[in-house]
Amino acid sequence: MKTRFARMSLKNKIRFSILAGIVAVSVAVALLTRWILVSSLTGELILRGSAIAHSVAERGGAFVLDKDTPKLLSLIFDEAKLMERDRLVSYIFVTGQHGDVLAHTFTRPFPEALEGVRGLAPENGRMVNGVFLDERAVSDIAVPIKEGLYRIGTVHVGLSQDHIDRLVAKLRITFLGFISLIILLLFFISSRLSRNITRPLTRLTRISDELSRGNFDIPLDLAGQEAGWTPSSCPAYRNTDLPCWNLDETGTAERPQDPESLHTCRQCSFYRKREGDEVVQLADSFRNMVWSIKLYRRRLSESEGKYRSLFDAGPDPVFVVDLADGTIIDANPRALDLYGYPKQELIGKPFLELGPESNREFLAQFRAAGLSAGSCVYRPKMIHYRKGSQPFYVNVHACPTAYRGRTAVILAVTDVTEMMEKDAQLIQASKMKSLGEMSAGIAHELNQPLNAIKMGSEFFLLMAERDLEVSREQFAEVAREISLQVDRAAEIIQTLRSFGRKAELARETLDPNVPVRAVLGLVGRQFELDSVRFELDLADDLPPIMAQNNRLQQVFFNLVTNARDAVNERAAAEGAAFRKMLRLSSRLDGNRVVIAVEDNGPGIPEDFRDKIFEPFFTTKEAGQGMGLGLAISYGIVRDYGGDIRIQARPGGGTVFCVSFPARAETRTEMHGQG
């Protein structure tokens, strides 16, 4: 019963609740009224019977004393048949002082059923007993006949119970009819009342069902407020970037004092509260909520369309990759063109297949970080492959996101192959220029072993021309020296060949001191000819870094040649007494390896430090430099995740600090092996 009631609609609940209350009250009232009416009617009839009995007792006392039975009999017949009493009075009989029947209204012998009440003496002036006469219930009312203080007889009046029951039944039917009429009337009123109460709720339910089905164009006329006004008339409907209340907030020169008024659009029917009961207020709140949802849904739809257009029309490839399994969920047309795959083949393809060397670590970093805010990653110059395993270089900018219920990564890819080829050409040209600058020092460096070889060969020739005998020990010593000088010349040539070779963008585990020593091997002799004194402080236990030796040689070559130019500039200004000094050091700072190139030149002005790495910016005189060396060096260092910072040196001079992330795991392995 409770479950069935819970399943009812609110209208039926209200209707049946009111009806149940009415029925309960009506039944209680009916029972109470019936008890009052029946009791009153019965009492009234008893009083009427008693009145008839007293009338007979007063008027018949003399006849009892005179034993005038005919007159006594006439008297009780007159009382019994007077007017409508024959339907109420079943009998009247009078008994004497000793219970003998003096007169009665029966047309037959005195019934034996009344023998039980015939001799009873009434007390307190009246006695009422129930008897059955001819199988019918009768209320026997006995009243004494007195003469002075003595009772000389008794009058018995029998009231028909059938007559009383008929009167009670008549009253019951009349009353039940009246109650039924009242119930029907109240039921009709309750139905109308429940329907009026639940009508707004029914309308809210219908609108909610339509909204849940995606029909947001359903009219929101919850109380007829939209009459004469359409939602498209609202400015915010046409311009979803402009919510209604902003019209008031931005369009009013003087802002109103009441902040709530800012949320009321003067041109819209929405966002206005009407006066009314709680249901009306609920309807207004629901309408405002739906209107806001419509506006923001429309804005969301436009935003999705706009970003879909940007996604499809973007000039660079864009991928959406499922972070869980690394498969490509979506890709724009530019990605299909660049990578050469049809869409049905690219969707569902593992993203690792586009760049096995770089994408694995890239996705692992996102899986470790999750969808935390601000975890976007930029990776420059990664190797990817077109269909057919054709490599090319890309810059990748990726951010985590949620895509169709899945954790994903959106990657914007930029093809930088052409730019890198131009960079490589520029670096190679810079190397050739550096080799030209080093030619004097290299010639001097090569001249020394050549001179030694010349002297050895001339010694052998002289001894042969003079036919002199060369001892075995002398021959071995001179031949060993010639061999050493040939090795030294070959080493110089190998270093020059390595430096001049076109470097590829590759990463290898590298001791950070190796490129520093290689550069010093190339330029050290030349710098000594310029009276530049070197101080070398390289730490021996540095962890390796991920870089490429040939490219880092270009970096340190640019830094030391710039330092040499700086100290020469200061020496020219201060004279021969100035001691030109370069200091190269390496150290571990936290988890980064730092290599510092320090000079005691004039230093770099504070205003130029932010521009020193810009291409074609130089502080040298015209013709002394193109301003590309530091820009190229900065690009190479950034390719390996490094950084270059400039510090002022006490007493003048500059310190260039080049730092790279250390390979901690490799360092641990190296220490473990050591």
C-alpha positions in Angstrom: 0.0 0.0 0.0 2.8 2.4 0.9 4.6 1.5 -2.4 1.5 2.0 -4.4 0.9 5.3 -2.8 4.5 6.4 -3.5 4.0 5.5 -7.2 1.0 7.8 -7.5 1.3 11.2 -9.1 1.3 14.2 -6.9 -2.1 15.2 -8.2 -3.6 11.9 -7.1 -1.8 12.0 -3.8 -3.3 15.4 -3.0 -6.7 14.3 -4.3 -6.8 11.0 -2.4 -5.2 12.5 0.7 -7.9 15.2 0.8 -10.6 12.6 0.0 -9.3 10.2 2.8 -9.4 13.1 5.2 -12.9 14.1 4.2 -14.2 10.5 4.5 -12.5 10.0 7.9 -14.0 13.3 9.2 -17.4 12.5 7.7 -17.5 9.0 9.2 -16.6 10.4 12.6 -19.2 13.1 12.3 -21.8 10.7 11.0 -21.2 8.3 13.9 -21.3 11.0 16.4 -24.3 12.6 14.8 -26.1 9.3 14.6 -25.4 8.5 18.2 -26.7 12.0 19.2 -29.8 11.7 17.0 -30.6 8.1 17.9 -30.2 8.9 21.6 -32.2 12.0 21.4 -34.9 10.4 19.3 -35.1 7.4 21.6 -35.2 9.6 24.6 -37.9 11.8 23.0 -40.1 8.8 22.3 -39.5 7.5 25.8 -40.7 10.9 27.1 -43.7 10.8 24.8 -44.5 7.2 26.1 -44.0 8.4 29.6 -46.3 11.4 28.9 -49.0 9.1 27.6 -48.6 6.8 30.7 -48.7 9.8 33.1 -51.8 11.1 31.3 -53.5 7.8 31.8 -52.3 7.6 35.4 -53.8 11.0 36.3 -57.0 10.6 34.4 -57.6 6.9 35.2 -56.9 7.0 39.0 -60.5 7.7 39.8 -61.7 4.9 37.6 -59.3 2.5 39.3 -60.6 3.5 42.7 -64.2 3.3 41.5 -63.4 0.1 39.6 -65.0 1.6 36.7 -63.5 -0.6 34.1 -65.5 0.6 31.0 -64.4 4.2 31.5 -60.8 3.0 32.2 -60.8 1.0 29.1 -62.2 3.9 27.0 -59.5 6.1 28.4 -56.6 3.8 27.4 -58.1 3.2 23.9 -58.4 6.9 23.4 -54.8 7.5 24.4 -53.5 4.6 22.3 -55.3 5.6 19.1 -55.1 9.4 19.4 -53.9 10.9 16.2 -50.7 9.0 14.9 -50.1 7.1 18.2 -51.4 3.8 16.8 -48.1 3.4 14.9 -46.0 4.2 18.0 -48.1 2.7 20.8 -48.3 -1.1 20.7 -50.4 -1.4 23.8 -51.6 0.2 27.0 -52.7 -1.8 30.0 -53.4 -0.9 33.6 -52.8 -3.1 36.5 -54.1 -3.0 40.0 -52.3 -2.6 43.3 -51.6 -6.3 43.3 -50.6 -6.6 39.6 -53.9 -7.7 38.3 -54.8 -6.4 34.9 -57.6 -3.9 35.1 -57.8 -2.9 31.5 -55.8 -3.3 28.3 -56.0 -2.4 24.6 -55.4 -5.9 23.2 -58.2 -7.4 21.2 -57.2 -10.8 22.3 -56.4 -12.3 25.7 -53.6 -10.6 27.6 -50.3 -11.8 26.1 -48.2 -14.1 28.2 -45.0 -12.2 26.9 -46.1 -9.3 29.2 -46.4 -11.4 32.3 -42.8 -10.6 33.2 -43.4 -6.9 33.4 -47.0 -6.9 34.7 -46.2 -7.2 38.4 -43.1 -4.9 38.5 -43.4 -1.8 40.6 -41.8 1.3 38.9 -39.3 3.2 41.0 -38.5 6.9 40.8 -41.8 7.4 39.0 -40.9 5.5 35.8 -39.5 2.1 34.7 -38.5 1.2 31.2 -38.0 -2.5 30.1 -37.5 -4.1 26.8 -39.8 -7.0 25.9 -40.6 -9.0 22.8 -44.2 -9.2 21.8 -45.2 -11.2 18.8 -41.4 -11.4 17.9 -41.1 -7.7 17.8 -39.1 -5.6 20.2 -41.2 -3.3 22.4 -40.1 -0.7 25.0 -42.4 -1.1 28.1 -42.8 2.1 30.1 -44.4 1.6 33.5 -45.8 4.6 35.5 -47.5 4.3 38.9 -51.1 5.4 39.5 -51.1 7.2 42.9 -53.8 8.4 45.2 -52.0 10.6 47.6 -49.0 8.7 48.9 -50.3 5.3 47.9 -49.8 3.5 44.7 -53.1 2.1 43.6 -52.0 0.8 40.3 -49.6 0.9 37.3 -50.0 2.0 33.7 -47.9 0.2 31.1 -47.4 1.8 27.7 -45.6 -0.3 25.1 -43.7 1.7 22.4 -43.1 -0.1 19.1 -39.3 -0.5 18.5 -40.0 -1.0 14.8 -41.4 2.5 14.6 -38.3 3.8 16.4 -36.0 1.9 14.0 -37.9 3.2 11.0 -37.4 6.8 12.2 -33.7 6.1 12.9 -33.3 4.5 9.5 -35.0 7.5 7.8 -32.6 9.8 9.7 -29.6 7.7 8.7 -30.5 7.7 5.0 -31.1 11.4 5.1 -27.9 12.0 6.9 -25.8 9.7 4.7 -27.2 11.3 1.7 -26.2 14.7 3.0 -22.7 13.4 3.9 -22.3 11.8 0.5 -23.3 15.0 -1.2 -20.7 16.9 0.9 -18.0 14.3 0.0 -18.8 14.5 -3.7 -18.6 18.3 -3.5 -15.4 18.3 -1.6 -13.9 15.6 -3.9 -14.7 17.8 -6.9 -13.1 20.8 -5.1 -10.0 18.7 -4.2 -9.6 17.5 -7.8 -9.7 21.0 -9.1 -7.4 22.2 -6.3 -4.8 19.4 -6.9 -4.9 19.9 -10.6 -4.2 23.7 -10.2 -1.4 23.0 -7.7 0.3 20.3 -9.9 -0.3 22.0 -13.3 3.0 24.0 -13.1 4.9 20.9 -11.9 3.4 18.8 -14.7 4.6 21.5 -17.2 8.0 21.5 -15.6 8.2 17.8 -15.9 7.2 17.9 -19.6 9.8 20.6 -20.3 12.4 18.6 -18.4 11.7 15.5 -20.4 12.1 17.5 -23.6 15.4 19.0 -22.4 16.7 15.6 -21.4 16.1 14.5 -25.0 18.1 17.4 -26.3 15.2 19.6 -27.4 16.3 23.0 -26.1 14.1 24.8 -28.5 10.9 23.9 -26.6 9.0 27.1 -25.5 9.6 27.9 -21.8 6.2 29.5 -21.4 5.7 28.3 -17.8 3.2 30.9 -16.8 2.5 32.8 -20.0 5.3 35.3 -19.5 6.7 34.7 -23.0 3.6 36.0 -24.7 4.6 38.7 -27.2 8.3 38.0 -26.7 10.6 35.4 -28.3 14.0 34.2 -27.0 15.7 35.3 -30.2 14.9 38.9 -29.2 17.4 38.6 -26.3 20.8 40.2 -27.3 22.6 37.4 -25.6 20.8 34.9 -27.8 22.4 36.4 -30.9 25.7 37.2 -29.3 26.6 34.3 -26.9 29.7 36.1 -25.7 27.4 38.6 -24.0 25.3 37.2 -21.2 22.2 39.2 -20.4 23.4 40.8 -17.2 26.5 42.1 -18.8 24.4 44.4 -20.9 23.4 46.2 -17.8 26.9 46.0 -16.2 28.7 47.4 -19.2 26.1 49.5 -20.9 25.3 51.7 -17.9 27.6 54.7 -17.4 26.8 54.8 -13.7 26.5 51.5 -12.0 23.5 50.9 -9.9 24.0 50.6 -6.2 22.2 47.3 -5.9 24.4 44.5 -7.2 21.4 42.3 -7.8 20.0 44.6 -10.4 23.1 43.8 -12.5 21.7 40.4 -13.0 18.4 41.7 -14.5 18.4 42.3 -18.2 16.2 45.2 -19.2 15.6 43.8 -22.6 14.7 40.2 -21.7 11.7 38.6 -20.1 14.0 36.2 -18.3 15.8 36.8 -15.0 12.8 38.6 -13.7 11.0 37.3 -10.6 7.3 37.5 -10.4 5.2 37.8 -7.3 3.5 34.5 -6.4 3.6 31.4 -4.3 6.4 28.9 -4.0 5.4 27.1 -7.2 5.5 30.3 -9.2 9.0 31.1 -7.8 10.1 27.5 -8.6 8.8 27.9 -12.2 10.7 31.2 -12.6 13.9 29.7 -11.2 13.6 26.7 -13.5 12.9 28.9 -16.5 16.0 31.0 -15.7 18.1 27.9 -15.2 17.0 26.5 -18.6 17.6 29.8 -20.3 21.1 30.0 -18.9 21.7 26.4 -20.1 20.4 27.3 -23.5 22.7 30.3 -23.8 25.8 28.4 -22.6 24.9 25.3 -24.7 24.7 27.5 -27.7 28.0 29.1 -26.7 29.5 25.7 -26.3 28.2 24.5 -29.6 29.7 27.6 -31.3 33.0 27.1 -29.5 33.1 23.4 -30.5 32.5 24.4 -34.1 35.1 27.1 -34.0 37.8 24.8 -32.5 36.8 22.0 -34.9 37.3 24.5 -37.8 40.7 25.5 -36.3 41.6 21.8 -35.9 40.7 20.9 -39.5 42.1 24.1 -41.1 45.3 24.3 -39.0 48.4 24.7 -41.1 50.3 22.3 -38.8 49.5 18.7 -38.0 47.5 18.1 -34.8 47.1 14.7 -33.2 44.9 13.5 -30.4 46.6 10.5 -28.7 45.0 8.2 -26.1 47.4 8.4 -23.2 46.5 4.9 -21.9 47.5 2.9 -25.0 49.3 5.6 -27.0 47.1 5.2 -30.1 46.0 8.1 -32.3 42.4 9.0 -31.7 42.0 11.8 -34.1 44.2 13.8 -36.6 43.6 16.8 -38.7 43.9 16.9 -42.6 47.4 18.5 -42.4 48.6 15.5 -40.4 47.4 13.2 -43.1 49.2 15.3 -45.8 52.5 15.5 -43.9 52.8 11.9 -42.7 51.3 10.5 -45.9 48.8 8.2 -44.3 45.1 7.9 -45.2 42.8 8.7 -42.2 41.5 5.2 -41.8 45.1 4.0 -41.5 46.3 6.7 -39.2 43.4 6.5 -36.7 44.2 3.7 -34.3 47.9 3.7 -35.2 50.3 3.7 -32.3 51.9 7.2 -32.0 55.2 5.5 -31.2 55.4 4.3 -34.9 55.7 7.9 -36.0 58.8 8.5 -33.9 60.1 5.5 -32.0 63.3 7.3 -30.9 61.6 10.2 -29.2 57.9 9.5 -28.6 58.3 6.7 -26.0 60.0 8.9 -23.4 57.6 11.8 -24.4 54.4 9.8 -23.6 56.0 8.3 -20.5 56.5 11.7 -19.1 52.7 12.5 -19.6 51.7 9.2 -18.1 53.8 10.0 -15.0 52.4 13.5 -14.7 48.8 12.7 -15.5 46.3 15.5 -16.3 47.7 18.0 -13.9 47.3 21.6 -14.9 50.2 23.4 -16.5 51.9 20.2 -17.6 52.2 21.1 -21.2 55.5 20.0 -22.8 57.5 21.4 -25.7 60.1 19.2 -27.4 62.1 20.7 -30.2 63.7 18.9 -33.2 62.3 15.4 -32.7 62.7 12.8 -35.4 59.5 11.6 -36.9 58.9 9.3 -39.9 56.5 9.7 -42.9 54.9 6.6 -44.4 57.7 4.6 -46.0 60.1 5.4 -43.1 61.2 8.8 -44.5 62.6 10.8 -41.5 62.1 14.5 -40.9 62.4 16.8 -37.9 59.5 18.3 -36.0 58.9 20.6 -33.0 56.1 19.1 -30.8 54.0 21.1 -28.3 51.7 18.8 -26.3 49.1 19.3 -23.6 47.0 16.8 -21.7 43.3 16.9 -22.0 40.1 14.8 -21.8 38.8 13.6 -25.1 35.4 11.8 -25.3 35.8 10.4 -21.8 39.4 9.3 -22.3 42.6 10.8 -21.0 44.4 12.1 -24.0 47.2 14.3 -25.2 46.8 16.9 -27.9 50.0 17.4 -29.9 50.7 20.2 -32.3 53.5 19.3 -34.7 55.6 21.7 -36.7 57.9 20.5 -39.5 61.3 22.1 -39.0 63.3 20.0 -41.4 64.0 22.9 -43.8 64.8 25.3 -40.9 67.3 22.7 -39.5 68.9 22.3 -42.8 69.4 26.1 -43.0 70.7 26.1 -39.4 73.2 23.3 -40.3 74.4 25.2 -43.3 74.8 28.3 -41.1 76.7 26.3 -38.5 78.9 24.8 -41.2 79.6 28.2 -42.7 80.5 29.4 -39.2 82.9 26.5 -38.8 84.6 27.2 -42.1 84.9 30.8 -40.9 86.4 29.6 -37.6 88.8 27.4 -39.5 89.9 30.4 -41.5 90.5 32.3 -38.3 92.5 29.4 -36.9 94.6 29.0 -40.0 97.6 30.8 -38.5 97.6 28.9 -35.3 97.0 25.6 -37.2 99.8 26.3 -39.6 102.1 27.0 -36.6 100.8 23.9 -34.9 101.5 21.8 -38.0 104.8 23.5 -38.7 106.4 22.2 -35.5 106.1 18.4 -36.3 107.0 19.1 -39.9 110.2 20.9 -38.8 111.0 18.0 -36.5 110.5 15.6 -39.4 112.6 17.8 -41.7 115.4 17.9 -39.2 115.3 14.1 -38.8 115.3 13.4 -42.5 118.1 15.9 -43.1 120.2 14.2 -40.4 119.8 10.8 -42.2 120.6 12.5 -45.6 123.7 14.2 -44.2 125.1 11.1 -42.7 124.5 9.2 -46.0 126.2 12.0 -48.1 129.2 11.9 -45.8 129.2 8.2 -45.7 129.2 8.3 -42.0 128.0 5.4 -39.9 124.9 6.0 -37.7 124.8 4.1 -34.6 121.9 1.8 -33.9 120.8 3.8 -30.9 120.9 7.2 -32.9 118.9 5.7 -35.8 116.2 4.3 -33.5 115.9 7.6 -31.5 115.6 9.8 -34.7 113.1 7.4 -36.3 111.0 7.3 -33.1 110.9 11.1 -33.0 109.9 11.3 -36.7 107.1 8.8 -36.0 105.9 10.8 -33.0 105.8 14.0 -35.0 103.9 12.3 -37.8 101.3 11.1 -35.2 101.1 14.6 -33.8 100.5 16.1 -37.3 97.9 13.3 -38.0 96.1 14.1 -34.7 95.9 17.8 -35.6 94.5 17.0 -39.0 92.0 14.5 -37.5 90.9 17.2 -35.0 90.5 19.7 -37.9 88.6 17.1 -39.9 86.3 16.3 -37.0 85.6 20.0 -36.3 85.0 20.8 -39.9 82.7 17.8 -40.5 79.0 18.7 -40.9 77.3 17.8 -37.7 74.0 16.0 -37.5 71.4 16.6 -34.7 72.1 13.5 -32.6 72.3 12.8 -28.9 74.9 10.6 -27.4 76.2 10.1 -23.8 79.0 12.5 -23.6 81.6 13.5 -21.1 81.1 17.3 -20.9 84.9 17.9 -20.6 85.6 16.3 -24.0 84.5 19.1 -26.3 86.2 21.7 -24.0 89.6 19.9 -24.3 89.1 19.4 -28.1 88.6 23.1 -28.6 91.6 23.9 -26.5 93.6 21.5 -28.6 92.7 23.6 -31.7 93.1 27.1 -30.4 95.5 26.7 -27.5 98.6 27.3 -29.5 97.1 30.2 -31.3 96.0 31.8 -28.1 99.5 31.3 -26.6 100.9 33.2 -29.6 98.5 36.1 -28.6 99.9 35.9 -25.0 96.6 34.7 -23.6 97.0 32.7 -20.5 94.7 29.7 -19.9 93.5 28.5 -16.5 91.8 25.1 -16.7 89.8 23.8 -13.8 87.7 20.8 -15.1 86.2 18.4 -12.6 87.0 14.8 -13.3 83.9 13.1 -11.7 81.2 14.9 -13.7 78.2 12.8 -14.8 77.6 12.5 -18.6 75.2 14.6 -20.5 73.1 13.9 -23.6 74.6 16.0 -26.5 76.8 15.7 -29.5 80.6 16.4 -29.3 81.0 18.1 -32.7 78.1 20.6 -32.1 79.3 21.4 -28.6 82.8 22.1 -29.9 81.3 24.8 -32.1 79.7 26.3 -29.0 82.9 26.4 -26.9 84.9 27.5 -29.9 82.6 30.6 -30.3 82.8 31.3 -26.5 86.6 31.1 -26.2 87.2 33.1 -29.4 84.8 35.8 -28.2 86.7 35.8 -24.9 90.0 36.1 -26.7 88.6 39.1 -28.6 87.4 40.7 -25.4 90.8 40.4 -23.6 92.6 41.7 -26.7 90.2 44.7 -26.7 91.0 45.5 -23.1 94.8 44.9 -23.7 94.7 47.3 -26.6 93.2 49.9 -24.3 95.4 49.3 -21.2 98.7 48.5 -22.8 101.2 45.8 -22.7 101.1 45.5 -18.9 97.7 44.0 -19.0 97.6 40.2 -18.5 95.2 38.5 -20.7 93.5 35.6 -19.0 90.9 33.0 -19.9 89.6 30.5 -17.4 87.6 27.4 -18.2 86.0 25.3 -15.5 83.3 22.7 -15.0 81.3 21.6 -12.0 78.1 19.9 -10.9 75.4 22.2 -9.7 72.5 20.2 -8.4 71.3 18.0 -11.2 73.0 20.1 -13.9 76.5 20.2 -15.3 77.9 23.7 -15.6 80.8 24.7 -17.8 82.0 28.3 -17.4 84.1 30.3 -19.8 85.5 33.3 -18.0 87.6 36.2 -19.3 89.0 39.5 -17.8 87.9 41.6 -20.8 85.9 44.8 -20.6 82.7 43.0 -19.9 79.2 43.2 -21.5 77.0 46.3 -20.7 73.9 45.5 -18.7 71.7 46.8 -21.5 73.2 44.4 -24.1 72.8 41.2 -22.1 69.2 40.6 -23.2 70.2 41.1 -26.9 73.5 39.3 -27.0 72.0 36.0 -28.2 69.9 37.6 -30.9 71.0 36.9 -34.5 73.1 39.6 -36.2 73.6 41.5 -32.9 77.2 42.3 -32.2 79.2 44.8 -30.1 82.3 44.4 -32.3 83.3 46.9 -34.9 82.0 46.6 -38.5 83.7 43.8 -40.4 84.9 42.1 -37.1 81.8 39.8 -36.8 78.3 39.1 -38.1 76.7 38.5 -34.7 75.8 34.9 -35.5 78.2 33.0 -33.2 76.3 33.3 -29.9 72.9 32.9 -31.6 74.1 29.6 -33.2 75.6 28.5 -29.8 72.4 29.4 -28.0 70.3 27.3 -30.4 72.7 24.3 -30.1 72.6 24.4 -26.3 68.8 24.7 -26.3 68.6 21.6 -28.6 70.1 19.5 -25.8 67.9 21.0 -23.1 70.7 23.3 -21.9 70.9 26.9 -21.0 73.4 29.8 -21.3 73.6 32.6 -18.7 75.8 35.6 -18.5 77.4 36.8 -15.3 79.5 39.9 -14.5 83.0 39.1 -13.2 84.4 41.1 -10.3 87.0 43.5 -11.6 85.7 43.4 -15.1 85.1 40.6 -17.5 82.4 38.2 -18.3 81.4 34.7 -17.4 79.4 32.5 -19.8 77.8 29.6 -17.8 76.6 26.8 -20.1 74.5 24.2 -18.2 73.1 20.8 -19.3 70.9 18.3 -17.4 72.9 15.5 -16.0 72.1 11.9 -16.7 71.6 10.8 -13.1 71.0 7.1 -13.9 74.2 6.9 -15.9 76.1 8.7 -13.2 74.9 6.1 -10.7 76.0 3.3 -13.0 79.4 4.9 -13.5 79.9 5.3 -9.7 78.7 1.8 -9.1 81.2 0.5 -11.7 83.9 2.6 -10.2 
